[in-house]
Amino acid sequence: MAQQHLEPTEPVSGHRGPSPTGDALAGYLRSQATEFLRALRQHRESGGTAAGAEDPVDAVRALRRSVRRVSASLHTFRPLLDPDWSEALRPELAWLSGTLGMEHAYESRLERLLLALHRLSGAVFPTQPAPVGGGPAAATASSPDRGNLTVGAAKAGALLDRQLTLARTRAHSTALQALGSSRFHAVADSIAVLASEVPLTRTAVTTDLRPLAGAAQERLEDAVSALPLVTAGSPYNAEALIHGLSPDPSPHPQDAPWHQVRLLLRLHRYAREVLTASVDVRLLTAGQCLDRHRDASEAASAAAAAARTPRIAPATAYALGVLHADQRHEVEAARFAFQQCWQKQAVST
């Protein structure tokens, strides 16, 4: 079946009112830089040392939000910014965002896996989950060896807890070291300057932003058109399970295009924020589907990696295999949800 070319939102060329120019970009970057500095001040005032404390966690999330938006704007509107400045800052922003995000990623991954283990060991294991928002077929179910699953789930949970808590602790230490490093202070200084002075090119103030934002939208649409959305309509994907349970620890090859779409969707969403100074709820919803896809994919990989731990009991390995399969089902459900969300947006535009 041929793939349908779908447009999730009104094309940016349809933006009403005066053409947004470099002034709009400068205003957006200044506002994001101000948010960064506010979050940094909040983090410093809270001490920034208590793992799990709400204020430091909220401050770190706010730092990451502003860093992602500045980085995305530097990418999408690169021709309108001083090239030496933007090319030097972009990799530093990527480093900072990635470093600050790891602790939360490990924490949420552990929570997801432990909740799934609890659900699976106390209920019938689904061979096909009910698709999010309905789907082409009703879910069917069969019971695994409940005895082995119940026994193995506790040991599997303890193993995952040890591995991911250790990883989270290390990520927390790495983030604290990063926030105290000269490298971070250099990034913070650059963003502080950005709060008052944006290094635009000479022609930026008269250049229409819509063609560059439109190019970001086209890249997203091309990537979505290349996705196997028809396959995503089926909530079961045996090939995904086979790969994950193999000895090969490499990322699942089916996931990479979806992860790329997630990044392109974020670039498109932030570009529209620059143009309209508002949040597109439809794009936000589609992005949440892809966030769930990434979370389930990484959780499945963590379960598969734990199952490769030497000398674990057969019941533990069995529970981790069931957990891996469950998370790969969640991957398929997230793909199906994205497909439905994307098509609904196309119909409404």
C-alpha positions in Angstrom: 0.0 0.0 0.0 1.4 3.4 -1.0 2.2 5.7 1.9 0.0 8.8 2.2 1.8 12.1 2.5 0.3 13.7 5.5 0.6 17.2 6.9 0.2 17.5 10.6 -0.3 21.2 10.8 -1.1 24.2 8.6 2.0 24.9 6.4 4.1 27.6 7.9 3.7 29.5 4.7 0.1 30.0 5.7 1.1 32.1 8.7 -1.2 35.1 9.0 -0.1 38.7 9.7 3.3 40.4 9.0 6.1 38.1 7.9 8.2 37.1 11.0 11.8 38.2 10.6 15.1 38.0 12.5 13.6 40.3 15.1 11.1 37.5 16.1 14.0 35.0 16.3 16.0 37.4 18.4 13.1 37.9 20.8 12.6 34.1 21.1 16.2 33.4 21.8 16.3 36.2 24.4 13.3 34.8 26.2 14.8 31.3 26.2 18.1 32.6 27.5 16.2 34.5 30.3 14.4 31.2 31.2 17.8 29.4 31.3 19.2 32.0 33.7 16.1 31.9 35.9 16.3 28.1 36.2 20.1 28.3 36.9 19.5 30.8 39.7 16.7 28.5 41.1 19.1 25.5 41.0 21.8 27.4 42.8 19.5 28.7 45.5 18.1 25.2 46.1 21.7 23.9 46.6 21.4 21.5 43.6 22.7 18.6 45.6 19.7 16.7 46.9 18.8 13.9 44.5 15.0 13.6 44.3 14.3 17.1 45.8 11.7 18.9 43.8 13.3 22.3 43.4 16.6 21.0 42.0 14.8 18.6 39.7 12.4 21.2 38.4 15.3 23.6 37.9 17.2 21.0 35.9 14.2 20.3 33.7 13.7 24.0 33.1 17.4 24.3 32.1 17.0 21.5 29.6 13.8 23.0 28.2 15.5 26.3 27.4 18.6 24.6 26.2 16.7 22.4 23.7 14.9 25.4 22.3 18.0 27.5 21.9 19.8 24.6 20.3 16.9 23.9 17.9 16.7 27.5 16.9 20.4 27.6 16.2 19.9 24.6 13.9 16.7 25.6 12.0 17.6 29.3 11.6 21.4 28.8 11.2 21.7 31.1 8.1 20.5 34.1 10.1 23.0 33.7 12.9 26.7 34.4 13.2 28.1 31.0 11.9 31.2 30.9 14.1 29.2 31.6 17.3 26.4 29.2 16.5 28.6 26.3 15.3 30.7 26.6 18.5 27.7 26.7 20.8 25.4 24.0 19.3 27.6 21.0 20.3 28.0 22.4 23.8 24.2 22.7 24.2 23.8 19.1 23.0 26.3 18.0 25.6 24.6 19.9 28.4 21.1 18.7 27.5 22.2 15.1 27.2 24.2 15.2 30.5 21.4 16.8 32.5 18.8 14.3 31.1 20.4 11.0 32.0 19.5 10.9 35.7 15.8 11.4 34.9 16.0 8.9 32.1 17.3 6.1 34.3 14.8 7.0 37.1 11.8 6.9 34.8 13.1 3.7 33.0 13.3 1.9 36.3 9.9 3.0 37.4 8.4 1.9 34.1 10.0 -1.6 34.2 9.1 -2.2 37.9 5.5 -1.2 37.3 5.4 -3.5 34.2 6.8 -6.4 36.2 4.2 -5.9 38.9 1.4 -5.8 36.3 2.7 -8.9 34.4 3.3 -11.0 37.4 -0.2 -10.3 38.8 -2.2 -10.5 35.6 -2.6 -12.4 32.4 0.3 -11.6 30.0 -1.0 -10.1 26.8 0.3 -11.5 23.5 -1.3 -8.5 21.8 -2.0 -5.3 23.8 -5.2 -3.3 23.1 -4.1 -0.6 20.7 -4.1 2.9 22.1 -7.2 4.7 20.9 -8.7 1.5 19.4 -7.3 -0.5 16.6 -7.8 -3.0 13.8 -8.1 -6.0 16.1 -9.1 -6.6 19.6 -6.4 -7.9 22.0 -6.1 -11.6 22.6 -4.4 -13.0 25.6 -2.7 -16.2 26.9 -1.2 -17.1 30.2 2.5 -17.7 30.6 4.0 -19.9 33.2 2.6 -17.9 36.1 4.7 -19.7 38.7 8.0 -18.9 37.0 6.9 -15.4 36.2 5.9 -14.7 39.9 9.2 -16.2 41.2 11.3 -14.6 38.6 9.7 -11.2 38.7 11.0 -10.4 42.2 14.5 -11.3 41.3 14.3 -9.5 37.9 13.0 -6.4 39.7 15.9 -6.5 42.2 18.4 -6.9 39.4 17.0 -4.0 37.4 16.9 -1.9 40.6 20.5 -2.5 41.2 21.6 -1.9 37.7 19.5 1.2 37.0 19.9 2.8 40.4 23.7 2.5 40.0 23.4 4.1 36.6 21.2 6.9 38.0 23.6 7.6 40.8 26.5 7.9 38.4 24.4 10.1 36.1 23.5 12.3 39.1 27.2 12.7 40.0 28.1 13.4 36.4 25.4 16.1 36.1 26.6 17.8 39.3 30.2 17.7 38.1 29.1 19.1 34.8 27.2 22.0 36.4 30.3 22.9 38.4 32.7 22.6 35.4 34.4 25.4 33.5 32.8 23.9 30.3 29.3 24.6 31.8 30.3 28.1 32.9 31.4 28.9 29.4 28.0 27.7 28.1 26.2 29.7 30.7 28.2 32.8 29.9 27.3 32.5 26.2 23.6 32.2 27.0 23.8 35.1 29.4 25.1 37.3 26.6 22.3 35.9 24.4 19.8 37.2 26.9 20.7 40.8 25.8 22.5 40.5 22.5 21.7 38.0 19.7 24.4 37.7 17.1 22.2 38.0 13.9 23.6 38.4 10.5 23.2 41.8 8.8 20.3 40.7 6.6 18.5 38.8 9.3 16.2 41.6 10.5 14.6 41.8 7.0 14.7 38.1 6.2 11.4 36.1 6.4 11.7 33.2 8.8 9.0 31.1 7.1 11.1 29.5 4.4 13.6 28.1 7.0 10.7 27.0 9.2 9.0 25.5 6.2 12.2 23.5 5.4 12.0 22.0 8.9 8.4 21.0 8.3 9.3 19.4 5.0 12.1 17.4 6.5 9.6 16.1 9.1 7.0 15.2 6.6 9.5 13.4 4.4 10.7 11.4 7.4 7.1 10.5 8.4 6.3 9.5 4.9 9.1 7.0 5.0 7.9 5.3 8.2 6.0 2.0 7.9 2.7 3.5 9.1 0.8 0.6 7.7 2.9 -1.9 9.7 2.3 0.3 12.7 -1.4 -0.3 12.3 -0.7 -3.9 13.6 -0.1 -4.1 17.3 2.2 -7.1 17.0 5.6 -7.1 15.5 7.4 -10.5 15.9 10.6 -9.2 14.2 11.1 -6.7 17.0 10.9 -9.4 19.6 13.3 -11.7 17.9 16.0 -9.0 17.6 15.7 -7.9 21.2 16.1 -11.4 22.6 19.2 -12.1 20.4 22.7 -11.9 21.9 23.3 -8.7 19.8 23.2 -5.7 22.2 23.0 -3.1 19.4 19.9 -0.9 19.2 16.9 -2.2 17.4 17.1 -1.3 13.7 13.4 -0.6 13.4 13.5 2.1 16.1 16.0 4.5 14.5 13.7 6.1 11.9 11.1 6.7 14.6 13.7 8.3 16.9 14.7 10.5 14.0 11.1 11.6 13.4 10.8 12.5 17.1 13.8 14.8 16.8 12.5 16.4 13.6 9.1 16.9 15.1 10.7 18.7 18.0 12.6 21.0 15.6 9.4 21.7 13.7 7.4 22.4 16.9 10.0 24.8 18.2 10.2 26.6 14.8 6.5 27.2 15.0 6.9 28.6 18.4 9.3 31.2 17.0 6.8 32.1 14.3 3.6 32.1 16.3 4.8 32.6 19.9 2.5 29.8 20.9 2.5 26.1 21.5 0.9 23.8 18.9 -1.1 21.4 21.0 -1.5 18.9 18.1 2.2 18.7 17.6 2.7 18.4 21.3 0.4 15.4 21.4 2.1 13.7 18.5 5.5 14.3 20.2 4.2 12.6 23.4 3.4 9.5 21.4 7.0 9.4 20.1 8.3 10.1 23.7 6.4 7.0 24.8 7.9 5.1 21.9 11.4 6.1 22.9 10.8 5.2 26.6 9.4 1.8 25.8 12.2 1.1 23.3 14.9 2.0 25.8 13.1 0.0 28.6 13.0 -3.0 26.4 16.7 -2.7 25.7 17.3 -2.4 29.5 15.3 -5.6 30.1 17.2 -7.4 27.3 20.6 -6.2 28.7 19.7 -7.4 32.2 18.7 -10.8 30.7 22.3 -11.1 29.4 23.7 -10.9 33.0 25.9 -14.0 33.5 24.7 -16.7 35.8 21.2 -15.5 36.6 18.5 -18.0 37.5 16.3 -19.3 34.6 13.2 -17.9 36.3 14.8 -14.5 36.4 15.8 -14.7 32.7 12.3 -15.8 31.9 10.7 -12.8 33.7 13.1 -10.4 31.9 12.2 -12.0 28.5 8.5 -11.5 29.2 9.2 -8.0 30.3 11.2 -7.3 27.1 8.3 -8.6 25.0 5.8 -6.5 27.0 7.9 -3.3 26.3 8.2 -4.1 22.6 4.4 -4.4 22.5 4.4 -0.9 24.1 6.6 0.3 21.3 4.1 -1.0 18.7 1.2 0.6 20.6 3.0 4.0 20.6 3.6 3.7 16.9 0.0 3.0 16.3 -1.0 5.9 18.5 1.3 8.2 16.6 -0.2 7.0 13.3 -3.7 7.8 14.5 -2.7 11.2 15.9 -0.9 12.2 12.7 -3.8 11.2 10.5 -6.3 13.1 12.6 -4.2 16.2 12.3 -4.0 15.8 8.6 -7.8 15.6 8.4 -8.3 18.7 10.6 -6.0 20.9 8.5 
